[in-house]
């Protein structure tokens, strides 16, 4: 039985997240809060290869969300840095009206109360959650660009120092070594991210697509895993492995190892075993290693958070290490 990995709670995948996911798993399901991958050719290629299984939104679902985001960004750009004019505008003549009013958009993005859907239809809740995820996606994309720019500056500085010292430029990272993210984007509005992501997935019927006993929630965010641990009534820490060797890209043994790794996790999820010495090993000289935590989460708060009733929720945290 094939395991079904759901990457959460992000709708944007950074380069490091992508490398990490594809180091451990042959494929994973992803909700990109878009109708296609036309504007992201690398993801489109991986989709065609079967490595990314997208959960796309319909053009009707995404069009209104994207319109509100565009309106909000345009409004913010016009009044950027003009606090006096901004206060006057909000008080006397708001730029937006009705459901596109800036305060309405802000409340949809941030206003996730204990029971925010009490008077809303499924369609409007889906739109609210989609709006939040779209804004979070833009936030993550911008921060990834900043991180990459900072890394480029670090490399340029190292090259300059090496040149001034009369030394050959020595790279501190090998081709196969992972470059760690400077920030854990999951630390920003963690609960809201999970709620919005799971709300969209639930209303799109993803939870009913396959046997729940082969579903695995996968994250690369320690902040997300820690949040669930600290807000769960019942958590079973099945695995906590600080060092697990994985295959490097293009290694001919990578596919077989991933198959064995998924079979192992499938056994853990189904309760057939969780012994660390049953993990598949890497004995062919590959030097890449990772970290993995796995736990079952349950209880009213967690089940409500995930829009899943009366089930233990298997969650796996994965990281690559240099």
N, C-alpha and C positions, 0 to 999 in steps of 0.2 A: 504494500500500500504506500503510495507516494505522499510524502509530507507536503503540506501547503503552507508556505511561509508568507506572512503578511508583514511588510515593512511599515512601521508606524512610529510616531504619529505625524510624520513629515510628508509634505506634498512636493517639496524640492529635495533632490538628492545631490549632495555635494560629491565632488570627485573622490574624497576619502571614504565617504559612506558607501559609494558604489564599489570601490575596490574591496572594502571590507565584506560587504554582502556577497560579492562574487568569489571571494576567497573561501568562504564557508559553504555557500549554497550554489547549486547549479542554476537556480532560478528563484524568483520571488515575485509576489504580487505587490503592485504599487498603485496608489491613488494620486494621480498628478494634478487633480482639479483642473482638467482641460479636456477638450474634445478629441485631441490627437497629439502626436509628437512632431507635427510639421515644423515647429520652431526649435526643435531639439534633435538634430540629426543623430548624435551619438546614442541617445535613448531609443530613437526610431530603429537604428541598426540592431541594438540589443533586443528590442522587441521582436524584430523579424527573425532573430536567431533563437527566440524562445527563452531568453534569459530574464527578460522583464515581462511580466504578465500584467498589462495595464487594466485599471478599472476606470475607463473613461466616463466623462459626463456627456450627456447629450448636448447638442448645440443650444437647445432651448434652456437647459439647466444653467449652462455656463454664461450665456450671453448677458443676462440681467446682472449677474454677479460681476462680470468684467466691466459692464457699463458703470456700475456704481463705484467700482475701484477707480476707473478712469476719471470719473467726475470728482471723486474725493481727492485724487492726486493733483488734478488740474486746479481745484480750489485751493489746495495746500500750497501749490507752487506760486499761484497768483499772490497769496497773502503771506508768503514766506518772509519771516523777519520783520513784519510790520505789526507789532503787538497792539499799538494804539488803534490802527485801522481794523485789526482783527476783532478787538473788543467791541468797537462800534458796529461792525458788520453783524456780529452775532446778536447784538442787542436790538438793533434797529431794522436791518434789512438783510437777513441771511441769504447767502448765495443759493442754497438748496431750498426746495419747498417740498411739502408732503413727505413721501417715503424716501426722497433723495436728499432731505435736509441733513446737514452735516452732523447734527446731534443725533438724528435717527440712525445714520450710518455708524457713528461712534458707538451708540448703544447696542447695535447689532454685532459689532466687532468685539466689544468688551463685556456686554451685559449678559453673562451666563449665570443666572441665579440658580437657586436650588431646584426650581421647577420652571424653567424658562419657556417650556412648550405648552403650558397649561391652556392658553387661549389661542395657540397658533396651529395652523394646519401643517400637515407633513411637508407640503410644498414650501411654505414660508420658513419652516424650521430648517429644511434642507438648504434654502437660500441663505439664511442667517449663518449656518455653520460653514457653508461654502464661502461666504464673504470673509469670515474670520480666517479660514484656511488660505484664501488667496492673499490676504494681507500678510499672514505669517510666511507664506511662500516668498513674497517680495522681500520681506525682512531677511529671510535666510539667504536669498540670492545676493542681496546687497552685502551682507556680512561675509559671505564666502568670497566675494570679489575683494573686499577689504583685506581679508586674511591672505589671499593669494598675492595681493600687492605688497603686503608687509613681508611675505616670504621672499618675493623677488628683491625687495630692498635689502633684506638680510644677505641674500646671495651676492648682490652687487657689492655690498660692504665687505664681505669676506674676500671677494676677488680683489678689491682695491687694497685691502690690508696685505694680502698675499703678494700683490705686485710691488707695494712699497717696501716690503721686507725682502724682495728678491726671491720669493719662493714660488714654486709651481702651485697653481690653484688646485687645492685638494677639496673635493666635494665631501661634505659631511654626511651625505645621503647616497646610498647605493641606488641603482635603478629599481630594485625590488623592495627597498625599504619604505615603509609607510611614513608619510608626513602627517603628523598629528594635527588635528584642528586646534586652533588657538582657543576657540570658544565652543561650548556645548550649547547649541541653539535650543535644545530641549529644556534648558533651565529657564527659558523665558516663557511665562504663562503655561506651565506644564499641564496643569489640570484642564485648562481651556483647550489646549491643543488636542489632548486625548479625547475630550468630550466632543469636540467638533469633528474630529476624524472618525471616531466610532459612530457618531450620529449619522454622518453621511453614508458610511459603509452599511449601517443597519438599514437605513431607509432605501438604499439601493438593492437590498436583498442579498448582500454578500454572505451574511451569516447562514442563510438557507441553501447556499449553493452546494455544499458538500458536508460529509460527516464531520461533526465538530471534533471528533477524537483524533483527527489528523491535521487539525489547524494549529499553527504555531505563530504567535505574535513575536516579531523580531525587531529589536531596536539597536541602534548604535549609540544611544544617549544614556550615559550613566545617571544623569539627572532624572530622566523618565523612570528608569528602573528603581532608583532610590525613592522617588515620589510614591511609586506604587507600594514599595516595601513599607514605607512609613505611614501609609494611609489605608492599609489593608487589615481587616479583622483576622484573617487567617492566611498565612503564607507558608508554603513548604519549600525551603531552600534545598532543592534536589542536587544542584551542582554548583560549585564555585571553583573554577579552574583558572589559576593565574597564568599558566604557561601551557599552551597547546600548539604544537607545530602544525603548520598548514603548508600547502604547496604553493609555490610561486606561479605567477602567470606563465602560460605556455608549457608548464611541466606536463609530460605525457601521463603522469600518474594522478593528476589533479582530479579528473573526472571520477575515477574509481574511488578515490579517497572521499570525495563529496558524497557519493552514493552510500558508502559505508557510514559516513558521519550522519547522514539523514536517517538511515536505518537505525542507527544507535539512538538518535533523538526520538524517533518514532516509538522505539521500545520504552523510552523514559516516559513519554506522554501517555502511553497505553498501560504503564505500570508493569512492564515486563523486566525492568531492571534499570539501574542507574549507577552501576559501579564504574569508577573512573578508569580502572584497568581494562575495561571493555572498549574504550575509545580507540578508533583506528589510529595507527601510528604512521609517521612519515620517516622513512629510512633511506631516502635516496639523495641526501645531501642538500635538500632545500632548507634554507636558513630562516624563512619567514615564520613568525610565531604570533599567536594571538591570545586573547583572554576571553573567557566565556562564563557567564552566570546563567543559571536556569532556575525558574521557580514557578510553582502553581499559586495563583492568587485567587482568593474568593472572599465572599462577604458582601453585604448589601451595598456598601460604598463603591467597591470595585465593580460589581456587576452592574450597578446603575451607571457608573462611569463609562463602561463599555457597551451599554445597551444590550447586555446578555444576561439572561435570567438563569439562576440556579446551576451554574457551571463553574468548575475550576478553570481559570484562564491561564494557559501556559505561555510564559513570556521568556524570551531568550535575549540576553544582552551579549553582543559580540564586539570585540575591539581587535585591531591589529597593533602589534608592538614592534618597535624597531629592533 
